[in-house]
């Protein structure tokens, strides 16, 4: 048989053999519109879109959350993914050193203000949320790495507030109108403690102050029927802790800043995905075959999706081929009726796994971030990635076939999740669409 193939076997027979070996269907495609080949060469291009794919949902152990662009706080119960809990902690810093509050100080109020960035799950009819502010029990360090599975210890409760998130409503503060923000009144005794500390020389500089006061933690209540996830811009000038006070001379205020010099990090919890959809939970518990139908992708250290093309190297078994284009198409589950409330991500990302399970950039992303893809395509109802160079490298053996991880872009600062169709879905399935040319 091998001698016949090496002898006078015609090109068509060769392709048929290759197709049956891979259990894929191939057909001529002369209108692919491939930019990398002149029109005169398109007659030799073949098209395959039924490459075998392994895919399943997997737990995400943790994500790094220190000094992120935004900080999340909130709690809600997703009918598909289960409960979502987010909290964070941060240092505060002196806006001016050698603080002197004057004589006979009277504290009028202590206010923590946090500027909104956006709110997730904000279109529910009952989305009241309670945020509580605590003093941090342990110090934070700006040069340390912190992850979402590292809970923080807290001391005394400083204050709390129950409210409906209003990310589009400006807030009057004195005679000014400030950007939309949450303002939480804290215990006046905190202001008194700072006044006493200043008289003892503990507010002379930030190093001394941080040893005295480690920072604050913002925690949501889980005793809510609706809930939301609030994204705060803690680096905005309006995000700060302010003491309003009077002394013998005047009525004043002092601002403790929250800046890029402050150590900050977020903690997330999904409470074991209690109450989540059965298919999702079973995949997380090891029933990977269920991923052939539906796949579940959740940020905030929720779930990722493992993807692998187990037999892709066999495309080069009988002939040398050149991959002209390879696109991974991942359709959204259009039957997920909860998406109108729990909006899908704008962008997903892919990373390749190495032999030790570490993540690395794909060559297509390194070559061109713009053409790599990952954005949701409204017309296709799917997320699309270009994997031309990666697939070529797998076929010729330049890449180890350890698989890919699909994740939500910005998984430490966004709550958007999505249900996707697996490679065995009955109608619109995940597929690897390849255009290639046989060169010998």
N, C-alpha and C positions, 0 to 999 in steps of 0.2 A: 504493500500500500504506500509506504514511504517513498519507495523508488519511483512509483508512478507519479506521485506528487512532485518529486524532484525532477521528473522527466518533462513530459509534454503537457502536464495539467494546465488547462487554460485558466485564465484569470477568473472567469465566472465560477468555475468549480472550486477554485481556491477560496473564494469568498463564501460560498455555500458551506464549505467545510468549517471555515472559521466561525460562521454564524452558528452552526449547530454545536460547536465546541463551547462557545460562550453562552449558549442559550439566549442569543440576542437576535433581533431582526435588523437587517441592513438593507438599505435601498439607495439608489442613486439620488443625488440631490444637486441639481444644477442651478438652483436659484437661492442659494444660501446667502448671497450678498456678502461674501467674505472679503473684507477689505485687504487682507494680507495676500491675496492671490489675484492676478489679472484675470479678466473674464475668459481668456483663451484656455486657462488651466482648470476651470471649474468642472469640465466634463469628467475629470478623474476623481472627483470628490465623492466619498461615500458618507452615509448618514446612519447613525445608530443611536437609539434612545431607550433601549431596554437592558442596559447594563445592570447586573445584579447589585443591589445595595443592601447593606445591613444598617439599620437605624433604630435607635431606642432612646428613651428619656432616661437620664441619670441624675443622681443627686449632685448638687454643687456644694462642695465642702465649705468653702468660704471665698470671699473676695476681699481684696485690700481696700480699706476705707479711710485711711488717714490722709488728711489735707486734701480732700476731694473738692471739686468746684462748688458743690452744693451739699447740704446736709438734710437728711430725711427724718421726719418724726411722724408717727401715726399708726393706726391699727384699723383693719377691716377684715371681713371674712369673705373671701372669694368663693363662689359656689363651685368652681372647677378646681382651683388650686388650694383651697383651704385658707387658714388664717395667715395674715401678713402683719408683722410687728417690726417697727423701725424706731430706733432711738439714737441719740448721739451725745457726745460730751465734748467740751472745749475749754481751753484756758481762756482767761481774760487778762488784759494787760493794761498797765497804766498809760493814760494818754499824755500825762506830764509827770515827771519824777519829782521827788522831794515834796510829796503832797502835804499840804497844810490846810485843814478845814477851818481854821480860826478858833475863836473862843465861844463857849456857850452854844454849841451846835445843836440844832433841833432838826431831826430828819423828817421831812415832809412825805417823801415816798422813795421807793427804790423800784425801778422799772427795767425789766429785760425786754428789749424790742428786737424782733427778728423779721427781716424783710422777706416777703413772699418771693419765690421764683415761679412756682406753679403748684397745682393741686391735682392729684390723681384720684379718680373715683369721686369727682366733685359734683356729678350730675345726678346723684341719688337724692331722693326726697328727704331722707333722714341721715344727714351726714355730720351731726354734731360730734365734736371731738374734745377730749380733755387732755391737756398737756400739763405736766407737773415738772417743776424745776427743783433739783437737789444740789447740794454741795458735793463735790467729788471728794471721796475719801483718800484716794491715792494720786500721786503726782503723774503728770503726763510729760513726755519728752518729744520735742520736735524732730529729733533725729532717729526716732524709733519707728518701726513698722507695726501697724495695727490692722487687724483683720475683723471681718464681720462676725466671727464666732467668739470674740473675746469680750465677755461681759465686763462692765465696769462697776466698781464698788461705790456706793453713795453714802453720804452722811445725812444731815438733817434736811427735811423738806423746807424749801425756801418760799414756795408759792405755787399756785396752780390756776388754771383758767379753763372753763368750758365754753365753747364757742362754735359757730358755724364758719368754716373757712371762707374768706372773702378776698381772693387774690386780685380782684379788680377794683376794690374800693379804697380810695385814699383815706388817710386817717388824720384828724385834727390833733395837733400837739401844740398846746399853748396857742400862740397866734399864727402858727404855721400849718400848712397842709403837707403832710408827709406821704411818701410812697406807701402802697399797701403793705401792711405789716401786722404782726401779732404783738400786742403789748401785754405783758404779764406783770402784775404788781407783786413784788416780793416782800418778805417780812422786813419791817423797818429795823429789826434788830441786826440784820446784816449790815445796814448802813452804820449803825452804832458801833458794830465790831470793827468796821473799816476806819471809823474816826478814832477809836481807841488804838488800833494798830498803827495809824499814822503818827500818833503821839509817842509811840514806842519805837519809831524809826523803821517800821516794817513796810512802808510805802515809799522808801527812798529811791528804789530802782526795781526793775522788773524781776531780776534774779531773786532778790530778797522777797518781793511780793509773792512770786510763784511758790516759794518755799512755805510761805504762810498760808496762802489760799490756792489750792490746786486747780480750781475751776468749777464748772457747773455741768450738770447732766440734764437733758430734756427727755422725759419719758412719757409715753402716751398711756392712757387708761385703756384696758381691754374690756371694760364694762360698757360697751356701746352696742347699739343695734344696727347702726349703719357704719359710720366711720369714714375716714379719708387718709390719704398719705400726702403730707405736706412737704414740699421741697423748699428749703430756705436758702437764701443767699447770705450766708453768715459773714462774707467778706464785704458786703455793702456797708457804706458809712452809717446807715441807719440801724444796722445790727450791732447792738452794744448794750451794756448795762449802765444805767444812769442813776446817780444819787441826787435827788433834789433836796436842798437843805437851806437852813437859815443860820446865820451866826450874829455876832454883835454888830456887824457892819452892813450886811447885805443878804439878799436872797440869791442863792447860787445853785449851780449844778456841777457835778463832776462826772466825766464819762470814762468808763473802763472799756477799752476797745477790744474788738475781736478781729484780728488781722491775720495776714499770711504768716506772721511770726508765731501765731498760737498753734499749739498742737491740738488737733481735733480728730475724732474718728467716730464711725457709726457702728452700731450693733443691730443685727437683724435676727429674727427668729420666725420659724414657720410651724412651731409646736408639733413637729412630727407629721405635718400635712393632715392633721385631724379633720375629717369631714370632706376631704378632697375627693374628686371623681375616682371611682374604683380603678379604671383603666390606668390612670396616672400613677396611683399608689402601687399597683401591682408591677408596673414597669420599674419604679424606684426600688422595689423589693426583689428584683431580679428576673421578672417574667419579660424578657427582652423581645420575644416574638410578637407581643402586643404592639410594639412600635411599628410593625408593618402597616398597621391601620392608622393610628393616631399618635401624634407626638406632642409633648408638652414642654414649653420653654418659658422659664420664669426667671427674672433677674433677682437681685437682692439675696444672692446665695440660695436660690430656690432650686432650679433644675437647668441642666444643659442637655444637649442632644449629641450622642455619639453617632458618627457616620463613617462607613467604610465601604470601599469597592473591592470585595475580596478576590475577584478573578480578573481584575483589570489588566494585569501583566500578560495574560494569555492572548490579548489582542495582537501581540507581536510574536506569536508562537511560530507561524509559518512564513510570515512576510514582515519586512520592515515597513512600518507605517509612520506617517507624520501627522500629528494632531493639528488640524487647522483651527479648530475651535472646540472648546468643551465648556458647557454651561450646566451648572447644577440648579435645577428649578424646584423650589420647595413651596407647594401651594398651601394657602391658608384654609383651615377647616371652615367652610362657609356655613356649616350647620351650627356653629357655636353662637347661640343667640345672646350670650352674655357679653359679646364683644362691643355692643353698643354702649355698655357702661364701663367695662374694663378694656380700654382701647389698646389695640395692638401696637408694638414698637414700630417706629419709623424705619429703623435700620437694625439689621442683625450683623454678626461678624463670625468668621470662620478662622480657626487656627489649627495647625497640624500638630499631631502628637509625636513625640520621639519615643525611643525604646524604653525610657524610664517613666513615661507618662507625662513629661513636661510639655509645655506649649511653645510653639514657635510660629513666626510669620510664614504664610504661604508665599511661594515665589511670585505668583500673580499679583498679590497685594504689594510686594516690594517693587515690582516692575511698574505698576500703575494703580494707585489707590482709587482713582476715578473709575477706571474700567473694571476693577475688581468686583464692584457691585455690593449687594447686601441690602439695598433699599427695597421697599415694597413697591411692586409693579401693579398699579390699579387695573390695568387692562388684562394682565394675566391672572390677577388675584394670587400672586405668589412673590416670594423673595427669590432673586436670581443672583448667582455668583458666577464669575468667569474663572475657570480652573484649567485653562489650556496648558500652561507650563507645568503645573502640578501633575496633571494626568500624563503628559508626555514623560515626565521624570519617573513616574511610577512604572510606566510600560518598559522603559529602557533600563530600569534598575538604579536610577540615580536617587531615588527616594525610598525609604523604608515604608512599607504599607501598614502603618500603625493606626491609621484612622484620623478623623477630624473631630473637633468639638465645635458645635454650633452654639452661639451664645447671644444674648441681647447686648447690643452696643451700649456702653455706659452702665453696666449692670450694677454698679455701686451707687448710682445717683438717679436711676429711673425705676419706676414700678411697672411699666407696661409689659404685659405678658401676652402669649399667643398660643393657640392650638393649631397644629399643622397636620397636613396629610402625610402619612408614611408612604414608603415605596410600594406597598401592596394595597393601597386604597383602591376601592372598586371603580372610582370614576376619574378623579383628578389626582394623580399620584406624584410623589417625589420622583424625579428622574434625572439622569445624567445624559444630556443631549450632546453627542459628539459628532463632529464632522472631521473626516480624516482622509488621507491620501496614501495609497499603497505605492511605495517607491521601488519595489523589486518583486 
